[in-house]
Amino acid sequence: MKLGLLREVADNERRVALVPEAVGRLIKAGHQVVVQSGAGDRAYLSDEEYRAVGAEIGEDPASVIGQVEVLFQIRAVGLEDPELLNLLKPGMVIIALFQPLVEKTQYFEALAAKRVTAFSMDAIPRISRAQSMDVLSSMSTIAGYRAAVMGAERLGKFFPLLMTAAGTIPPARVLVLGAGVAGLQAIATARRLGALVQAFDTRAVVREQVESLGASFLTLSVETEQTKDGYAKALADDVHQRELDALSQPVAEADVVITTALVPGQRAPLLVTKEMVESMRPGSVIVDLAGESGGNCELSVPGETVKVHDVTIMAPFNVPSQLPLHASQLYARNLVTFFEHATSQGVSVNTDAGTTEADFSDEIVQRTCLIRNGEFIHDGLKRRLAAERG
């Protein structure tokens, strides 16, 4: 097949969907790859590096889209630049992070009208045989690492215990709320930096993982089960209030609080109230990794860093893009592995006929496909469309 890679157009997107290593892997497998000039610039990857592995360089989006059957992207094609939708051909395949439970349904209707087939990498099922394709886990690993580093940078104290001639400096106290992939990586990084780390998650099943990283697990008598995709189930209102009450003291004692709790397709749960922020020591830091979903902290301003009651509250967007090279490498490996799996399961493109073939008996292919030849496939997206249409 002939595969294409466009330059990302979002202002805060520094990642690229394919790095030269991944392009070389695809070319060795017998595919042709066309890369838009400058696609890797913000990830410190030059056109020359793509040429060196056998890629063709296209000067603009039209010169890439016009000759390929499959597009590999980070962001949904045409979301920030609707003009790109006019370039799409019936039957072509797009693989990207489409966020079907979040982005406006009007976009997906416009995409379907072009009769393309769309696979969303953020819909990869969290099953054992799909671990090597799990982009959400890869990006959460980066976000958790970065959150600990941001907390250490903003905190006006050392993270580690220091014994000096002038006396002993105690270690910083870090509290991580949510022990999914991002939370566990935040714990590991904060521990490597020498902090004293506590963690809490409503899923008791993660306690062993937390303690294996050298952190203590808070036992707050608030528990829930997890979904089949590994997320904590939402708490009932009375249980959620008990959770907030139980977290008040640990938050007040922490120098850095890192929050990572997300519910797919919904607003992030509230974990840190304004009263908790008021109780924290001046100079403390909150790193809210749920900023793009509204934030886990009541006083977070999504996408911004603010100071309230002398507490710095950070709620950054697109944290993985802050480490663009390694984020791109991990995404590209996930993406190519998924593409190889999809083609092995019968996914093929016939742009002359304007159709894509696929075997939906495979769970990975079925759950990642949003649109096939203009027809909506994804259950969550179909429910959203039905609700909006009445």
Secondary structure, DSSP 8 states (H G I E B T S, - for coil): -EEEE----STT----S--HHHHHHHHHTT-EEEEETTTTGGGT--HHHHHHTT-EEESSHHHHHTT-SEEEEEE-TTSS-GGGGGG--TT-EEEEE--TTTS-HHHHHHHHHTT-EEEEGGG----GGGGGG-HHHHHHHHHHHHHHHHHHHHSSS-SS-EEETTEEE---EEEEE--SHHHHHHHHHHHHTT-EEEEE-S-GGGHHHHHHTT-EE---S----B-TTS-B----HHHHHHHHHHHHHHHHH-SEEEE----TTS-----B-HHHHHHS-TT-EEEETTGGGT-SBTT--TT-EEEETTEEEE--S-GGGGSHHHHHHHHHHHHHHHHHHHHHTT-EEETTTTEEE--TTSHHHHHHEEEETTEE--HHHHHHHHHHH-
